[in-house]
Amino acid sequence: MEKTFESSLAELEKIVEQLETGDLPLEESLKLFETGVKLSRVCRDRLSAAERRIEMLMKDGNGNLSLTDLPADSRTSSSETPPIKRITFEDD
């Protein structure tokens, strides 16, 4: 069974913590680093695939993504945070 994105990310975070301690023998560190690189690639590929799926779902009838600005949250000033983009849909 294939790991979920979340479990892969959690495993990668654990590996990073282990490597940051610096208490591991060289060979074990190299093995963990190699596993971490593989997990990083898996996570990146899954995020890219998810992004492509979202873009396909969000395209309008002309194949363009539709984005509009949302007003800044009333609890923070607009100078503190950039505007949020909202994706709008047009009925076909």
C-alpha positions as CSV (number, residue, x, y, z in Angstrom):
1,M,0.0,0.0,0.0
2,E,1.3,3.4,-1.0
3,K,2.0,6.0,1.8
4,T,-0.1,9.1,2.0
5,F,1.4,12.5,1.5
6,E,0.9,13.2,5.2
7,S,2.7,10.1,6.4
8,S,5.6,10.7,3.9
9,L,5.9,14.2,5.2
10,A,5.9,13.1,8.8
11,E,8.6,10.5,8.1
12,L,10.7,13.2,6.3
13,E,10.3,15.5,9.3
14,K,11.4,12.7,11.7
15,I,14.5,12.1,9.5
16,V,15.4,15.8,9.5
17,E,15.2,15.8,13.3
18,Q,17.4,12.8,13.6
19,L,20.0,14.3,11.2
20,E,20.0,17.6,13.0
21,T,21.1,16.0,16.2
22,G,24.4,15.0,14.6
23,D,24.7,12.0,16.9
24,L,24.4,9.3,14.2
25,P,27.3,7.3,12.6
26,L,28.2,8.5,9.1
27,E,26.8,5.4,7.3
28,E,23.5,5.7,9.2
29,S,23.3,9.4,8.4
30,L,23.9,8.8,4.7
31,K,21.2,6.2,4.6
32,L,18.8,8.5,6.4
33,F,19.7,11.3,4.0
34,E,19.1,9.1,1.0
35,T,15.7,8.1,2.3
36,G,14.9,11.8,3.1
37,V,15.8,12.8,-0.5
38,K,13.5,10.1,-1.9
39,L,10.6,11.2,0.5
40,S,11.2,14.8,-0.5
41,R,10.8,13.9,-4.2
42,V,7.7,11.9,-3.5
43,C,6.1,14.8,-1.6
44,R,7.1,17.3,-4.3
45,D,5.7,15.1,-7.0
46,R,2.4,14.7,-5.1
47,L,2.1,18.4,-4.5
48,S,2.8,19.1,-8.2
49,A,0.2,16.6,-9.3
50,A,-2.4,18.1,-6.9
51,E,-1.6,21.6,-8.2
52,R,-2.2,20.4,-11.8
53,R,-5.5,18.8,-10.8
54,I,-6.6,22.0,-9.1
55,E,-5.7,24.1,-12.1
56,M,-7.7,21.8,-14.4
57,L,-10.7,22.1,-12.1
58,M,-10.4,25.9,-11.8
59,K,-10.1,26.8,-15.5
60,D,-13.0,28.6,-17.1
61,G,-14.6,27.9,-20.5
62,N,-11.7,29.5,-22.3
63,G,-9.1,27.5,-20.4
64,N,-8.1,30.5,-18.2
65,L,-7.8,30.5,-14.4
66,S,-10.1,33.0,-12.8
67,L,-8.7,34.9,-9.8
68,T,-10.1,37.8,-7.9
69,D,-8.9,39.7,-4.8
70,L,-10.6,39.1,-1.5
71,P,-10.8,42.0,1.0
72,A,-8.2,41.9,3.8
73,D,-9.3,40.3,7.0
74,S,-10.8,42.9,9.4
75,R,-8.6,41.7,12.2
76,T,-5.3,42.6,10.4
77,S,-4.3,45.6,8.4
78,S,-3.7,45.2,4.7
79,S,-0.1,46.3,5.1
80,E,0.6,43.2,7.3
81,T,-0.6,40.5,4.9
82,P,-0.9,40.3,1.2
83,P,-4.5,40.1,-0.3
84,I,-6.0,36.7,-0.6
85,K,-7.0,35.5,-4.0
86,R,-10.4,33.9,-4.6
87,I,-11.1,31.6,-7.5
88,T,-14.5,32.3,-9.1
89,F,-16.6,30.0,-11.2
90,E,-18.8,31.0,-14.1
91,D,-21.7,28.7,-15.0
92,D,-21.5,27.1,-18.4
